Every structure is written in C-alpha cells, then in structure tokens.
Amino acid sequence: MKSKQNQSRVKSIIVHLLLISVGVTFFLPFYWLVSTSLKNDVQLFANPPVWIPNPIMWKNYPTALGYIPFLMYVKNTLIISFLTVTGTILSCSLVAYSFARIPWKGRNFCFMLLLSTMMIPGQVTLIPVLMIFKWLGWIGSIKPLVIPAFFGSAFYIFLLRQFFMAIPNELSDAARIDGCSEFGIYWRIMLPLSRPALATVILFTFIGSWNDFLGPLIYLSDESQYTLSLGLQQFLSQHGAEWSLLMAASTVMVLPIVILFFFTQRTFIQGIALTGIKG
C-alpha cells in the first residue's frame, strides 16, 4: 500500500516538475521582453546577457509612448475590438442556437457547408473580399474590420453549437410549456448557461482583433484611425535601432492581453473543456 502511494507521489512530482519547466520555458520570452524594456544601451549589448536590469530604466516607457500618439491608437483599437466582440457574440450565438436547438429542413447540410468554409485559407479570399469592400466604398474606414463580425464566424459557431447541445433539452421544453418563445429561450436560458463558452469566444475574438495587423494595414489609410499594431510598426520603422524603447512599446501592447487572460482563465478553461461534451 505504501509502495503504491510512494509511486503515485513520485509520478505527481515528476509531472509537476515537467509542467513547471514547460511553464518557465513559455514565460522566458515574455520576461526577456519586459527585462529588455527596462535596460539602458550598455546592458542591451552586454555579454553575458543581463537578466536583471540595474539600474532599472523606468523612463523608457514614457519616452517610447511619447514617440507615437499612443492614447489615440489605444482608443481606436478598443473601439474596433469592442465592436468585433459584440458582433461575433450576437451573430455566432444566434446561428449556433439555430443549428443546435431548432429542427429545420437542411440543417445538417448547412452546418457541414459552414464547416467546409473553415478549410478555405484566408489568403484565397483576401483579394475578392478587398474588391467587395472597395465596391461598397468602405476602404479607408473601420467598416471592413467590424461589419464582417456581425455575419458570424464558422469556428465560433461550431464552438457554441457544441456547448448548446450539451445543455439538457428539458430546460427548453419547460420554458416552451410556460409560453416562452424561441428567442426568449435563447436569451433567458441558453446565454446565461453558456457563459464559459461565451467567455472563450470573447477572449479569442478580442485577442485576434487586438493583435490584428493585416486588416488595419490593408483597409486603414488615415493615421488618425491607426490601431496599436500599426502604431508599433510605425514606431519600428522610425526608431527600430532603439531596442529598449521598442520593447517598452511592445510590452504595453501585450500587457492588456496577459491581464485579460489571467482574469478570465478559469472561465476560459472551463469553456474549452465543456464545448466538446456532446457531438
């Protein structure tokens, strides 16, 4: 009995050591980013590398952010990200509810057709979509970055559909007996019960919109509409040799994503774990 307990403890210790080593490996690039942002020029090119800056150059952050209209870029990025998240949640949850809970003719065929669109690379549709937006007169505005989110995303529809199918049908049946409409069931029952899956979609969508570089690069022409990713590229083209300032600007851009994940990681992991329970 004791030998089995000792073996399980040894296995647990080995597993934890492996997980810690993997975690440290993934944390090192972020630590080096923050560390470099707090160094002076002498420490940047020191050999062997300086892991802990001394002295700590806090002034690198206000200096780096003073080179670009940082607050304007943050505002533009937040507006685009918020509208994209809102459109994705509304459109994908409605379509996913239809696929998961409402029986209609051709539902499975349409769902398979939707999934097949995930196999088309974005590079294939880039030029046709650009021509459509040009024909609509949307080039030079944030509409091409926001409006498509209100028409759904195949991956997020699939993710939410799997979660909706795991919710017992008895809840919907009871609501129908009480006279609740389909939209009422969706709004009052399905969405509140689907917060883990919705949090997963929100996190993925926000990260994708926050870090998006190609979309703003193609569709935005006015500097007053630039996002943080374009602002960082502009900073790189003008001050690329100032590595500590570049790392400071990069840290400020990455930090909101890290903070958001730490605050939502429990709900995020729960959503990932529960979306594939029922096929």
C-alpha positions as CSV (number, residue, x, y, z in Angstrom):
1,M,0.0,0.0,0.0
2,K,2.8,2.4,1.0
3,S,4.7,1.5,-2.1
4,K,1.8,2.4,-4.3
5,Q,1.4,5.7,-2.5
6,N,5.1,6.5,-2.9
7,Q,4.9,5.6,-6.6
8,S,1.9,8.0,-7.1
9,R,3.8,10.7,-5.2
10,V,6.9,10.3,-7.4
11,K,4.7,10.4,-10.5
12,S,3.0,13.5,-9.2
13,I,6.3,15.2,-8.5
14,I,7.7,14.3,-11.9
15,V,4.5,15.6,-13.7
16,H,4.6,18.9,-11.7
17,L,8.3,19.3,-12.5
18,L,7.7,18.8,-16.2
19,L,4.8,21.3,-16.1
20,I,6.9,23.9,-14.2
21,S,9.7,23.5,-16.7
22,V,7.3,23.9,-19.7
23,G,5.8,27.0,-18.0
24,V,9.2,28.6,-17.4
25,T,10.1,27.9,-21.0
26,F,7.0,29.7,-22.2
27,F,7.5,32.5,-19.7
28,L,11.1,33.3,-20.6
29,P,10.3,35.2,-23.9
30,F,7.9,37.5,-22.0
31,Y,10.3,38.0,-19.2
32,W,13.1,38.9,-21.7
33,L,10.7,41.4,-23.4
34,V,10.0,43.2,-20.1
35,S,13.6,43.0,-18.9
36,T,14.9,44.5,-22.2
37,S,12.4,47.3,-22.0
38,L,14.0,48.4,-18.6
39,K,17.6,48.3,-19.8
40,N,20.0,51.1,-21.0
41,D,22.1,50.8,-24.1
42,V,25.1,49.3,-22.2
43,Q,23.0,46.5,-20.7
44,L,21.4,45.7,-24.0
45,F,24.6,44.6,-25.7
46,A,26.3,43.2,-22.6
47,N,28.0,39.8,-22.9
48,P,27.0,37.6,-21.0
49,P,23.4,38.9,-21.1
50,V,22.0,40.9,-18.3
51,W,18.9,39.2,-16.9
52,I,18.0,41.7,-14.2
53,P,18.4,45.4,-15.2
54,N,20.4,47.5,-12.9
55,P,19.6,50.4,-12.9
56,I,16.0,50.0,-13.9
57,M,15.2,52.5,-16.7
58,W,11.5,53.2,-16.0
59,K,11.8,56.3,-18.2
60,N,11.9,54.0,-21.3
61,Y,8.1,53.7,-21.1
62,P,7.0,57.3,-21.2
63,T,9.8,58.0,-23.7
64,A,8.6,55.2,-26.0
65,L,4.9,56.2,-25.7
66,G,5.7,59.8,-26.3
67,Y,7.1,59.0,-29.8
68,I,3.6,57.9,-31.0
69,P,0.0,59.1,-30.3
70,F,-0.4,56.1,-28.0
71,L,-3.8,57.1,-26.4
72,M,-5.3,57.6,-29.9
73,Y,-4.1,54.2,-31.0
74,V,-5.5,52.6,-27.9
75,K,-8.9,54.2,-28.4
76,N,-9.1,53.1,-32.0
77,T,-8.0,49.5,-31.1
78,L,-10.5,49.3,-28.2
79,I,-13.4,50.6,-30.4
80,I,-12.6,48.0,-33.2
81,S,-12.2,45.2,-30.6
82,F,-15.4,46.0,-28.8
83,L,-17.5,46.2,-31.9
84,T,-15.9,43.0,-33.2
85,V,-16.6,41.1,-30.0
86,T,-20.2,42.4,-29.9
87,G,-20.9,41.4,-33.5
88,T,-19.3,38.0,-33.1
89,I,-21.2,37.1,-29.9
90,L,-24.6,38.2,-31.3
91,S,-24.2,36.6,-34.7
92,C,-22.5,33.4,-33.7
93,S,-24.7,32.6,-30.7
94,L,-27.9,33.1,-32.7
95,V,-26.7,30.8,-35.6
96,A,-25.3,28.3,-33.2
97,Y,-28.6,28.2,-31.3
98,S,-30.4,27.5,-34.6
99,F,-28.1,24.7,-35.5
100,A,-28.2,23.1,-32.0
101,R,-31.8,23.5,-30.8
102,I,-34.2,24.3,-33.7
103,P,-35.0,21.4,-36.1
104,W,-35.4,22.6,-39.7
105,K,-35.0,21.0,-43.1
106,G,-31.4,21.0,-44.4
107,R,-29.9,22.0,-41.0
108,N,-27.2,19.3,-41.0
109,F,-26.3,20.0,-44.7
110,C,-26.0,23.8,-44.0
111,F,-23.9,23.1,-40.9
112,M,-21.5,20.9,-42.9
113,L,-21.3,23.6,-45.6
114,L,-20.5,26.1,-42.9
115,L,-17.7,23.8,-41.5
116,S,-16.3,23.4,-45.0
117,T,-15.6,27.1,-45.2
118,M,-13.0,26.6,-42.4
119,M,-10.8,24.7,-44.9
120,I,-10.5,27.8,-47.2
121,P,-7.3,29.7,-46.4
122,G,-7.8,33.4,-45.8
123,Q,-5.3,34.3,-48.4
124,V,-7.6,32.8,-51.1
125,T,-10.5,35.1,-50.3
126,L,-8.3,38.2,-49.5
127,I,-8.5,39.8,-52.9
128,P,-12.2,39.1,-53.6
129,V,-13.2,40.5,-50.2
130,L,-11.0,43.5,-50.8
131,M,-12.7,44.2,-54.1
132,I,-16.1,43.8,-52.5
133,F,-15.2,46.4,-49.8
134,K,-13.8,48.7,-52.4
135,W,-17.1,48.4,-54.4
136,L,-19.0,49.3,-51.3
137,G,-16.8,52.3,-50.6
138,W,-15.6,51.1,-47.2
139,I,-11.9,51.3,-47.8
140,G,-10.3,53.9,-45.5
141,S,-12.8,53.2,-42.7
142,I,-13.2,50.7,-39.9
143,K,-16.2,49.1,-41.5
144,P,-14.3,46.2,-43.2
145,L,-12.8,45.4,-39.8
146,V,-16.1,45.4,-37.9
147,I,-19.1,44.7,-40.1
148,P,-18.0,41.1,-41.1
149,A,-18.1,40.1,-37.4
150,F,-21.9,40.6,-37.4
151,F,-22.2,37.9,-40.0
152,G,-20.7,35.1,-37.9
153,S,-17.6,33.0,-37.9
154,A,-17.6,29.3,-38.7
155,F,-15.2,28.3,-35.8
156,Y,-17.1,30.2,-33.1
157,I,-20.5,28.9,-34.4
158,F,-19.2,25.4,-34.1
159,L,-17.8,26.1,-30.7
160,L,-21.1,27.5,-29.3
161,R,-23.2,24.8,-31.1
162,Q,-21.3,22.1,-29.2
163,F,-21.9,23.8,-25.9
164,F,-25.6,24.4,-26.6
165,M,-26.1,20.8,-27.5
166,A,-24.7,19.8,-24.0
167,I,-27.5,21.8,-22.3
168,P,-30.4,19.4,-21.4
169,N,-33.4,19.7,-23.7
170,E,-35.7,19.6,-20.6
171,L,-34.9,23.2,-19.8
172,S,-36.1,24.3,-23.2
173,D,-39.2,22.1,-23.1
174,A,-40.2,23.5,-19.7
175,A,-39.8,27.1,-21.0
176,R,-41.9,26.3,-24.1
177,I,-44.7,24.9,-21.8
178,D,-44.6,28.1,-19.8
179,G,-45.1,30.0,-23.1
180,C,-41.6,31.2,-23.7
181,S,-40.7,32.0,-27.4
182,E,-37.6,30.6,-29.1
183,F,-35.8,33.9,-28.8
184,G,-36.8,34.0,-25.1
185,I,-35.3,30.6,-24.6
186,Y,-32.1,31.7,-26.3
187,W,-31.9,35.0,-24.4
188,R,-33.0,34.0,-20.9
189,I,-31.9,30.4,-20.7
190,M,-29.2,29.5,-23.2
191,L,-27.0,32.5,-23.0
192,P,-26.8,32.7,-19.1
193,L,-25.9,29.0,-19.0
194,S,-23.3,29.4,-21.7
195,R,-21.1,32.0,-20.0
196,P,-17.9,29.7,-20.1
197,A,-18.3,29.2,-23.9
198,L,-19.1,32.9,-24.4
199,A,-16.1,33.9,-22.4
200,T,-13.9,31.7,-24.6
201,V,-15.3,33.3,-27.8
202,I,-14.9,36.8,-26.3
203,L,-11.3,36.1,-25.3
204,F,-10.3,34.6,-28.7
205,T,-12.1,37.4,-30.6
206,F,-10.6,40.2,-28.5
207,I,-7.1,38.8,-28.8
208,G,-7.5,38.4,-32.6
209,S,-8.8,41.9,-33.1
210,W,-6.3,43.5,-30.7
211,N,-3.3,41.9,-32.4
212,D,-4.6,42.1,-36.0
213,F,-2.1,43.8,-38.3
214,L,-3.0,42.7,-41.8
215,G,-6.6,44.0,-41.7
216,P,-5.8,47.6,-40.5
217,L,-2.8,47.7,-42.8
218,I,-5.0,47.0,-45.9
219,Y,-8.1,48.9,-45.0
220,L,-7.0,51.9,-43.0
221,S,-5.3,54.9,-44.7
222,D,-5.8,57.7,-42.3
223,E,-3.3,57.8,-39.4
224,S,-6.0,59.1,-37.0
225,Q,-7.6,55.6,-37.4
226,Y,-4.5,53.5,-36.9
227,T,-4.5,50.7,-34.3
228,L,-1.8,49.7,-31.9
229,S,-0.3,47.2,-34.2
230,L,0.1,49.8,-37.0
231,G,1.4,52.2,-34.5
232,L,4.0,49.7,-33.3
233,Q,5.1,49.1,-36.9
234,Q,5.4,52.9,-37.4
235,F,7.5,53.1,-34.3
236,L,9.7,50.3,-35.6
237,S,10.3,52.0,-38.9
238,Q,11.3,55.2,-37.3
239,H,13.1,54.1,-34.1
240,G,14.0,50.4,-34.9
241,A,17.5,50.7,-33.6
242,E,16.3,51.8,-30.1
243,W,15.6,48.3,-28.8
244,S,14.7,49.2,-25.2
245,L,12.1,51.7,-26.4
246,L,10.7,49.2,-28.9
247,M,10.4,46.5,-26.2
248,A,8.7,49.0,-23.9
249,A,6.1,49.8,-26.6
250,S,5.7,46.1,-27.3
251,T,5.2,45.3,-23.6
252,V,2.5,47.9,-23.3
253,M,0.7,46.3,-26.3
254,V,1.0,42.8,-24.9
255,L,0.1,43.6,-21.3
256,P,-3.7,44.0,-21.7
257,I,-3.9,40.5,-23.3
258,V,-2.0,39.0,-20.4
259,I,-4.1,40.7,-17.8
260,L,-7.3,39.7,-19.5
261,F,-6.3,36.1,-19.7
262,F,-5.3,36.0,-16.0
263,F,-8.7,37.4,-15.0
264,T,-10.7,35.0,-17.3
265,Q,-8.5,31.9,-17.3
266,R,-10.8,29.8,-15.1
267,T,-13.9,30.5,-17.2
268,F,-11.8,30.2,-20.4
269,I,-10.5,26.7,-19.4
270,Q,-14.0,25.6,-18.3
271,G,-15.4,26.7,-21.7
272,I,-12.8,24.8,-23.6
273,A,-13.4,21.7,-21.5
274,L,-17.2,21.7,-21.9
275,T,-17.6,22.6,-25.6
276,G,-17.0,19.0,-26.9
277,I,-19.1,17.0,-24.4
278,K,-21.9,16.3,-26.8
279,G,-21.4,15.8,-30.5
